[in-house]
Amino acid sequence: MRDDKAQALKPLEEAAEAFGAWQNCDGIRQSQIMTARRAFRVDLIDECLDTVQATVNLLAAVGATQGEVDAAIRRMDERNCERGRL
């Protein structure tokens, strides 16, 4: 894995693509064409997961350990619980 600026920028690039997919999905949500709505929704979900993958790749590139990631997940879960989120 690379540990450079391009690697660090990848989650941002993917997040921008996720936002674009959300805009497309939001723009068609009133459509009566279910197949179109489904396709835009699938694209949005795929783009969100591309963002997650890019972030995980960055964690690997900087040498984050599974223990560090697990601890961060626990902290995130605690914050989300306090805020009433998933």
PyRosetta script that sets phi, psi and omega in degrees:
from pyrosetta import init, pose_from_sequence

init()
pose = pose_from_sequence("MRDDKAQALKPLEEAAEAFGAWQNCDGIRQSQIMTARRAFRVDLIDECLDTVQATVNLLAAVGATQGEVDAAIRRMDERNCERGRL")
pose.set_psi(1, 146.6)
pose.set_omega(1, 176.8)
pose.set_phi(2, -83.8)
pose.set_psi(2, 150.9)
pose.set_omega(2, 175.0)
pose.set_phi(3, -128.8)
pose.set_psi(3, 69.3)
pose.set_omega(3, -176.2)
pose.set_phi(4, -138.8)
pose.set_psi(4, -179.1)
pose.set_omega(4, -176.4)
pose.set_phi(5, -60.7)
pose.set_psi(5, -39.8)
pose.set_omega(5, 179.9)
pose.set_phi(6, -60.9)
pose.set_psi(6, -41.1)
pose.set_omega(6, 178.4)
pose.set_phi(7, -64.8)
pose.set_psi(7, -40.1)
pose.set_omega(7, -179.1)
pose.set_phi(8, -70.4)
pose.set_psi(8, -28.5)
pose.set_omega(8, 179.7)
pose.set_phi(9, -81.5)
pose.set_psi(9, -17.4)
pose.set_omega(9, -175.3)
pose.set_phi(10, -58.4)
pose.set_psi(10, -44.7)
pose.set_omega(10, 177.7)
pose.set_phi(11, -59.3)
pose.set_psi(11, -35.2)
pose.set_omega(11, 178.4)
pose.set_phi(12, -66.2)
pose.set_psi(12, -43.3)
pose.set_omega(12, 177.5)
pose.set_phi(13, -60.8)
pose.set_psi(13, -45.5)
pose.set_omega(13, -179.6)
pose.set_phi(14, -66.2)
pose.set_psi(14, -37.3)
pose.set_omega(14, 177.9)
pose.set_phi(15, -64.3)
pose.set_psi(15, -37.7)
pose.set_omega(15, 176.6)
pose.set_phi(16, -63.9)
pose.set_psi(16, -39.0)
pose.set_omega(16, 177.0)
pose.set_phi(17, -66.8)
pose.set_psi(17, -36.7)
pose.set_omega(17, 176.8)
pose.set_phi(18, -64.1)
pose.set_psi(18, -40.6)
pose.set_omega(18, 177.9)
pose.set_phi(19, -63.0)
pose.set_psi(19, -43.2)
pose.set_omega(19, 177.4)
pose.set_phi(20, -60.6)
pose.set_psi(20, -41.5)
pose.set_omega(20, 178.2)
pose.set_phi(21, -65.3)
pose.set_psi(21, -37.8)
pose.set_omega(21, 176.8)
pose.set_phi(22, -63.8)
pose.set_psi(22, -42.1)
pose.set_omega(22, 178.4)
pose.set_phi(23, -59.4)
pose.set_psi(23, -44.3)
pose.set_omega(23, 178.1)
pose.set_phi(24, -62.1)
pose.set_psi(24, -44.5)
pose.set_omega(24, -179.3)
pose.set_phi(25, -64.6)
pose.set_psi(25, -44.2)
pose.set_omega(25, -179.3)
pose.set_phi(26, -65.1)
pose.set_psi(26, -35.9)
pose.set_omega(26, -178.6)
pose.set_phi(27, -68.9)
pose.set_psi(27, -20.6)
pose.set_omega(27, -176.7)
pose.set_phi(28, -112.0)
pose.set_psi(28, 3.6)
pose.set_omega(28, -173.3)
pose.set_phi(29, -62.0)
pose.set_psi(29, -22.3)
pose.set_omega(29, 178.2)
pose.set_phi(30, -89.1)
pose.set_psi(30, -2.1)
pose.set_omega(30, -178.1)
pose.set_phi(31, -64.4)
pose.set_psi(31, 144.3)
pose.set_omega(31, 176.9)
pose.set_phi(32, -85.0)
pose.set_psi(32, -7.5)
pose.set_omega(32, -178.5)
pose.set_phi(33, -87.4)
pose.set_psi(33, 98.8)
pose.set_omega(33, -174.5)
pose.set_phi(34, -62.7)
pose.set_psi(34, -36.6)
pose.set_omega(34, -179.0)
pose.set_phi(35, -64.8)
pose.set_psi(35, -36.3)
pose.set_omega(35, 177.7)
pose.set_phi(36, -67.6)
pose.set_psi(36, -44.8)
pose.set_omega(36, 178.6)
pose.set_phi(37, -60.6)
pose.set_psi(37, -42.5)
pose.set_omega(37, 179.8)
pose.set_phi(38, -63.4)
pose.set_psi(38, -42.9)
pose.set_omega(38, -179.1)
pose.set_phi(39, -63.3)
pose.set_psi(39, -42.8)
pose.set_omega(39, 178.7)
pose.set_phi(40, -66.7)
pose.set_psi(40, -36.3)
pose.set_omega(40, 178.3)
pose.set_phi(41, -66.2)
pose.set_psi(41, -43.5)
pose.set_omega(41, 177.7)
pose.set_phi(42, -60.9)
pose.set_psi(42, -42.5)
pose.set_omega(42, 178.8)
pose.set_phi(43, -62.3)
pose.set_psi(43, -42.7)
pose.set_omega(43, 178.4)
pose.set_phi(44, -60.8)
pose.set_psi(44, -46.9)
pose.set_omega(44, -179.9)
pose.set_phi(45, -62.1)
pose.set_psi(45, -43.9)
pose.set_omega(45, 178.5)
pose.set_phi(46, -60.8)
pose.set_psi(46, -42.6)
pose.set_omega(46, 179.7)
pose.set_phi(47, -65.9)
pose.set_psi(47, -37.6)
pose.set_omega(47, 176.2)
pose.set_phi(48, -61.5)
pose.set_psi(48, -42.4)
pose.set_omega(48, -179.8)
pose.set_phi(49, -70.9)
pose.set_psi(49, -30.6)
pose.set_omega(49, 172.8)
pose.set_phi(50, -61.8)
pose.set_psi(50, -36.7)
pose.set_omega(50, 177.4)
pose.set_phi(51, -65.3)
pose.set_psi(51, -43.8)
pose.set_omega(51, 177.4)
pose.set_phi(52, -60.4)
pose.set_psi(52, -45.9)
pose.set_omega(52, -178.9)
pose.set_phi(53, -62.5)
pose.set_psi(53, -42.1)
pose.set_omega(53, 178.8)
pose.set_phi(54, -62.7)
pose.set_psi(54, -36.9)
pose.set_omega(54, 178.5)
pose.set_phi(55, -68.1)
pose.set_psi(55, -43.1)
pose.set_omega(55, 177.8)
pose.set_phi(56, -63.4)
pose.set_psi(56, -40.5)
pose.set_omega(56, 177.3)
pose.set_phi(57, -60.7)
pose.set_psi(57, -39.2)
pose.set_omega(57, 177.9)
pose.set_phi(58, -65.1)
pose.set_psi(58, -42.2)
pose.set_omega(58, 176.7)
pose.set_phi(59, -58.6)
pose.set_psi(59, -43.2)
pose.set_omega(59, 178.5)
pose.set_phi(60, -64.2)
pose.set_psi(60, -40.2)
pose.set_omega(60, -177.7)
pose.set_phi(61, -63.7)
pose.set_psi(61, -33.6)
pose.set_omega(61, 179.8)
pose.set_phi(62, -90.9)
pose.set_psi(62, 2.6)
pose.set_omega(62, 175.0)
pose.set_phi(63, 80.6)
pose.set_psi(63, 24.7)
pose.set_omega(63, 177.4)
pose.set_phi(64, -61.9)
pose.set_psi(64, 135.4)
pose.set_omega(64, 179.7)
pose.set_phi(65, -87.2)
pose.set_psi(65, 162.3)
pose.set_omega(65, 177.2)
pose.set_phi(66, -60.6)
pose.set_psi(66, -37.1)
pose.set_omega(66, 177.6)
pose.set_phi(67, -62.1)
pose.set_psi(67, -42.0)
pose.set_omega(67, 177.9)
pose.set_phi(68, -64.7)
pose.set_psi(68, -41.7)
pose.set_omega(68, 179.1)
pose.set_phi(69, -65.8)
pose.set_psi(69, -44.3)
pose.set_omega(69, 178.8)
pose.set_phi(70, -60.1)
pose.set_psi(70, -41.9)
pose.set_omega(70, 179.3)
pose.set_phi(71, -64.6)
pose.set_psi(71, -40.0)
pose.set_omega(71, 178.7)
pose.set_phi(72, -65.6)
pose.set_psi(72, -38.8)
pose.set_omega(72, 177.4)
pose.set_phi(73, -62.8)
pose.set_psi(73, -42.1)
pose.set_omega(73, 178.1)
pose.set_phi(74, -61.9)
pose.set_psi(74, -43.4)
pose.set_omega(74, 178.4)
pose.set_phi(75, -62.7)
pose.set_psi(75, -41.4)
pose.set_omega(75, 178.8)
pose.set_phi(76, -64.0)
pose.set_psi(76, -43.7)
pose.set_omega(76, 178.4)
pose.set_phi(77, -59.5)
pose.set_psi(77, -41.8)
pose.set_omega(77, 178.7)
pose.set_phi(78, -62.8)
pose.set_psi(78, -45.6)
pose.set_omega(78, 179.0)
pose.set_phi(79, -61.8)
pose.set_psi(79, -43.9)
pose.set_omega(79, -178.5)
pose.set_phi(80, -65.9)
pose.set_psi(80, -37.9)
pose.set_omega(80, 177.4)
pose.set_phi(81, -62.7)
pose.set_psi(81, -44.1)
pose.set_omega(81, 179.3)
pose.set_phi(82, -62.3)
pose.set_psi(82, -31.0)
pose.set_omega(82, -176.8)
pose.set_phi(83, -95.7)
pose.set_psi(83, 0.1)
pose.set_omega(83, 179.5)
pose.set_phi(84, 72.7)
pose.set_psi(84, 30.9)
pose.set_omega(84, -178.3)
pose.set_phi(85, -109.7)
pose.set_psi(85, 172.1)
pose.set_omega(85, 175.2)
pose.set_phi(86, -64.2)
pose.dump_pdb("model.pdb")
